[in-house]
């Protein structure tokens, strides 16, 4: 469990660092006044949209990490149906969220469609993981 907590801490730290800083090309100095955007000739509009996206998505990287762990764990226990269903749920929620939330929230709604998809897919996989653990399929033969 300690290793899992350390992994989550690293993911959160990396996400916070990526969202909160940028590096000047010429001087190499790291500044925390605007987000890091890796575009050759960014305009203020591009930086604004990219910063908004990163600000909306970064807090949910922990959920994305959990999704990856649960999907891999369930699949490695021999259940390939649940990860496939999670991918379908993720795709449907991402499309539905982008179409539905964009009408209400505009670009911000599009930004939140991926985190909502991650939450939905993770919520689907957790019961499958618990069931597989109870069945004892995690023990190598």
C-alpha positions as CSV (number, residue, x, y, z in Angstrom):
1,X,0.0,0.0,0.0
2,X,2.9,2.4,0.7
3,X,4.1,2.0,-2.9
4,X,0.6,2.9,-4.2
5,X,0.5,6.0,-2.0
6,X,4.0,7.0,-3.3
7,X,2.8,6.5,-6.9
8,X,-0.2,8.7,-6.4
9,X,2.0,11.3,-4.8
10,X,4.3,11.3,-7.7
11,X,1.5,11.6,-10.2
12,X,-0.1,14.5,-8.4
13,X,3.2,16.3,-8.0
14,X,4.0,15.9,-11.7
15,X,0.5,17.1,-12.7
16,X,0.7,20.1,-10.5
17,X,4.2,20.9,-11.7
18,X,3.1,20.6,-15.4
19,X,0.1,22.8,-14.9
20,X,1.8,25.5,-12.7
21,X,5.0,26.3,-14.5
22,X,6.6,27.1,-17.8
23,X,10.2,27.3,-19.0
24,X,11.6,30.3,-21.0
25,X,13.2,29.1,-24.2
26,X,16.0,31.7,-24.2
27,X,17.1,31.9,-20.6
28,X,16.0,28.4,-19.4
29,X,14.4,29.9,-16.4
30,X,11.3,28.2,-14.9
31,X,8.4,30.5,-14.1
32,X,5.2,29.8,-12.3
33,X,3.1,32.7,-13.7
34,X,1.6,30.8,-16.6
35,X,1.1,27.1,-17.6
36,X,3.6,25.1,-19.7
37,X,2.4,25.0,-23.3
38,X,4.7,23.4,-25.8
39,X,3.9,25.3,-29.0
40,X,6.4,27.0,-31.3
41,X,4.5,30.3,-31.8
42,X,1.7,30.4,-29.2
43,X,-0.8,33.2,-29.2
44,X,-2.5,34.5,-26.1
45,X,-5.7,32.7,-27.1
46,X,-3.9,29.3,-27.5
47,X,-2.2,29.8,-24.1
48,X,-5.6,30.7,-22.5
49,X,-7.3,27.6,-23.9
50,X,-4.4,25.3,-23.1
51,X,-4.1,26.7,-19.6
52,X,-7.9,26.3,-19.1
53,X,-7.7,22.7,-20.3
54,X,-4.8,21.8,-18.0
55,X,-6.4,23.5,-15.1
56,X,-9.6,21.6,-15.6
57,X,-8.0,18.2,-16.2
58,X,-5.0,18.1,-13.9
59,X,-6.9,17.5,-10.6
60,X,-8.4,14.4,-12.1
61,X,-5.0,12.8,-13.0
62,X,-5.3,10.8,-9.8
63,X,-8.6,9.3,-11.1
64,X,-6.8,8.5,-14.5
65,X,-4.0,6.8,-12.5
66,X,-6.6,4.7,-10.7
67,X,-8.3,3.9,-14.0
68,X,-5.1,2.6,-15.5
69,X,-4.3,0.5,-12.4
70,X,-7.8,-1.0,-12.1
71,X,-8.0,-1.7,-15.9
72,X,-4.6,-3.4,-15.8
73,X,-5.4,-5.4,-12.7
74,X,-8.7,-6.7,-13.9
75,X,-7.3,-7.6,-17.3
76,X,-4.4,-9.4,-15.7
77,X,-6.8,-11.5,-13.6
78,X,-8.2,-12.9,-16.8
79,X,-11.2,-10.7,-17.3
80,X,-11.0,-9.0,-20.6
81,X,-14.7,-8.1,-20.8
82,X,-14.7,-5.5,-18.0
83,X,-11.8,-3.4,-19.4
84,X,-13.4,-3.5,-22.8
85,X,-16.7,-2.3,-21.3
86,X,-14.8,0.4,-19.4
87,X,-13.3,1.6,-22.8
88,X,-16.8,1.7,-24.3
89,X,-18.2,3.7,-21.3
90,X,-15.2,6.0,-21.5
91,X,-15.8,6.7,-25.2
92,X,-19.6,7.2,-24.8
93,X,-19.1,9.5,-21.8
94,X,-16.4,11.5,-23.5
95,X,-18.6,12.0,-26.6
96,X,-21.7,12.7,-24.6
97,X,-20.0,15.0,-22.2
98,X,-18.4,17.0,-25.0
99,X,-21.6,17.3,-26.9
100,X,-23.9,17.9,-23.9
101,X,-21.6,20.0,-21.6
102,X,-20.4,22.2,-24.5
103,X,-24.0,23.4,-24.9
104,X,-24.2,24.4,-21.3
105,X,-20.6,25.3,-20.3
106,X,-19.0,25.9,-23.7
107,X,-15.3,25.1,-23.9
108,X,-15.1,24.3,-20.2
109,X,-17.6,21.5,-20.8
110,X,-15.4,20.0,-23.4
111,X,-12.5,20.2,-21.0
112,X,-14.5,18.3,-18.3
113,X,-15.6,15.5,-20.7
114,X,-12.4,13.5,-20.3
115,X,-12.3,13.6,-16.5
116,X,-16.0,12.6,-16.4
117,X,-15.2,9.7,-18.7
118,X,-12.3,8.6,-16.4
119,X,-14.6,8.7,-13.4
120,X,-17.3,6.7,-15.2
121,X,-14.9,4.0,-16.4
122,X,-13.2,3.8,-13.0
123,X,-16.6,3.5,-11.2
124,X,-17.4,0.6,-13.6
125,X,-14.1,-1.2,-13.0
126,X,-13.9,-1.1,-9.2
127,X,-16.8,-3.6,-8.6
128,X,-15.2,-6.0,-11.2
129,X,-11.9,-5.7,-9.4
130,X,-13.4,-6.5,-6.0
131,X,-15.3,-9.4,-7.4
132,X,-12.2,-10.8,-9.0
133,X,-10.3,-10.4,-5.8
134,X,-13.0,-12.3,-3.9
135,X,-12.9,-15.1,-6.4
136,X,-9.2,-15.5,-5.8
137,X,-8.2,-15.3,-9.5
138,X,-5.3,-13.1,-8.5
139,X,-3.3,-16.1,-7.2
140,X,-0.8,-17.4,-9.8
141,X,-1.2,-21.1,-10.6
